[in-house]
Amino acid sequence: MEDRQALLLDRPVWDEAETRMLDAAVELIAARGVGGVTVAEVARNAGVSRPTVYRRWASADEIVRAALHRATVSLIEQFPEPARSRGDIVRDVLRFSELFRIDPLYGRLLEREPEVFTRYTLQRIGSSQRVILQWLASAIALAQQGGTVRAGAPSDLAVMLLLIAQSAILSHNTVSALIDEPHWSSELWHALDGHLRP
């Protein structure tokens, strides 16, 4: 089961030095924002040389993307059982949205650097989004077999499901004065459920 989940999530294997470097990047983002992540600072804080960093990642931007990828995989790993129905998928996406917003890395970007969040998550599909899409498409395919999700390519349905959830998460703080948390969650539930309903 663990091997199948790792394959599904397309998770790289990070060695001990790489883990320290990614941890250092997350700490720098928390303290200074994404602009504070430099190869030199990551190397210094991780206790490695700059050539060691460059052997793994070509730039600070690549390090940030790797840190986001790792954070995404860690969030999805909190859902070890695959969703098998529309209700399960909607429940898991809502829970993922909650975890995403309070995650130390993503929550920091949403709160303090929403423009950076947009750059790394909306301007192009990166490895973090691909991991989520793999997770969603697998669940959608299972739910289609049970008849609770409408027909269509699971990958296509997953893309729109991701866009709905991402847009809602990104706009959450903006609309918090207009809609309270329970109603926001309820409306997101209806949007997700309606997208998948046969």
HUFENDA-V714863 format. One record per residue. N is the residue number from 1. PHI is phi in whole degrees, 0 to 359 (999 if undefined). Layout:
((N;PHI) (N;PHI))
This chain:
((1;999) (2;297) (3;295) (4;295) (5;293) (6;297) (7;295) (8;302) (9;274) (10;52) (11;272) (12;294) (13;261) (14;265) (15;281) (16;296) (17;292) (18;296) (19;298) (20;297) (21;294) (22;292) (23;299) (24;297) (25;296) (26;297) (27;296) (28;294) (29;297) (30;296) (31;275) (32;233) (33;88) (34;300) (35;296) (36;274) (37;271) (38;233) (39;300) (40;298) (41;291) (42;298) (43;300) (44;299) (45;289) (46;271) (47;73) (48;232) (49;275) (50;298) (51;303) (52;297) (53;295) (54;294) (55;294) (56;258) (57;227) (58;280) (59;201) (60;297) (61;300) (62;294) (63;295) (64;300) (65;297) (66;293) (67;295) (68;294) (69;300) (70;298) (71;297) (72;296) (73;300) (74;298) (75;293) (76;294) (77;294) (78;281) (79;238) (80;290) (81;266) (82;292) (83;291) (84;235) (85;214) (86;302) (87;300) (88;295) (89;297) (90;298) (91;301) (92;292) (93;293) (94;297) (95;295) (96;301) (97;300) (98;295) (99;297) (100;300) (101;291) (102;257) (103;299) (104;305) (105;275) (106;293) (107;299) (108;296) (109;295) (110;298) (111;282) (112;251) (113;223) (114;300) (115;291) (116;289) (117;304) (118;299) (119;298) (120;274) (121;240) (122;246) (123;285) (124;203) (125;281) (126;252) (127;297) (128;296) (129;293) (130;294) (131;297) (132;296) (133;296) (134;299) (135;299) (136;293) (137;297) (138;297) (139;293) (140;298) (141;299) (142;296) (143;292) (144;296) (145;298) (146;273) (147;84) (148;267) (149;240) (150;296) (151;290) (152;143) (153;297) (154;306) (155;293) (156;292) (157;297) (158;295) (159;301) (160;290) (161;298) (162;297) (163;297) (164;299) (165;293) (166;299) (167;296) (168;295) (169;295) (170;297) (171;270) (172;305) (173;295) (174;296) (175;259) (176;299) (177;281) (178;259) (179;215) (180;280) (181;301) (182;299) (183;287) (184;299) (185;297) (186;296) (187;293) (188;295) (189;303) (190;297) (191;295) (192;292) (193;297) (194;295) (195;295) (196;264) (197;296) (198;298))
